[in-house]
Amino acid sequence: MNPPTFEGQYEPMEASEWLFRMEDMMEDLDCTPTEKVTFATRFFR
């Protein structure tokens, strides 16, 4: 699995796409809410 990295783009569509992809991956992994926060914050740049 290769999670996408969010690099602080100012384009709303890019941010929305990143969020959608992260949510989809976390749903597949059956993450708890706490795990979702931990996982997602590791991919902010």
C-alpha positions as CSV (number, residue, x, y, z in Angstrom):
1,M,0.0,0.0,0.0
2,N,1.4,3.4,-1.0
3,P,-0.6,6.2,0.8
4,P,-0.6,9.5,-0.9
5,T,1.3,12.4,0.6
6,F,-0.4,15.8,1.1
7,E,2.0,18.6,0.4
8,G,-0.2,21.5,1.3
9,Q,-1.6,22.3,-2.1
10,Y,-4.0,25.3,-2.2
11,E,-6.2,23.7,-4.9
12,P,-9.4,22.5,-3.2
13,M,-9.8,19.6,-5.6
14,E,-6.3,18.3,-4.9
15,A,-7.0,18.4,-1.1
16,S,-10.4,16.8,-1.6
17,E,-8.9,14.0,-3.7
18,W,-6.2,13.4,-1.1
19,L,-8.8,13.2,1.7
20,F,-11.0,10.8,-0.4
21,R,-8.0,8.5,-1.1
22,M,-6.9,8.5,2.6
23,E,-10.5,7.8,3.8
24,D,-10.8,4.9,1.3
25,M,-7.6,3.3,2.4
26,M,-8.4,3.6,6.1
27,E,-11.8,2.1,5.5
28,D,-10.2,-0.9,3.8
29,L,-7.8,-1.3,6.8
30,D,-10.7,-1.0,9.3
31,C,-8.9,1.7,11.3
32,T,-10.3,3.0,14.6
33,P,-10.8,6.8,14.7
34,T,-7.5,7.2,16.7
35,E,-5.6,5.1,14.2
36,K,-7.0,7.3,11.4
37,V,-5.7,10.5,12.9
38,T,-2.3,8.9,13.6
39,F,-2.1,7.4,10.1
40,A,-3.2,10.6,8.2
41,T,-0.9,13.0,10.1
42,R,2.1,11.0,9.1
43,F,1.4,11.9,5.4
44,F,1.3,15.7,5.8
45,R,4.3,17.5,4.4
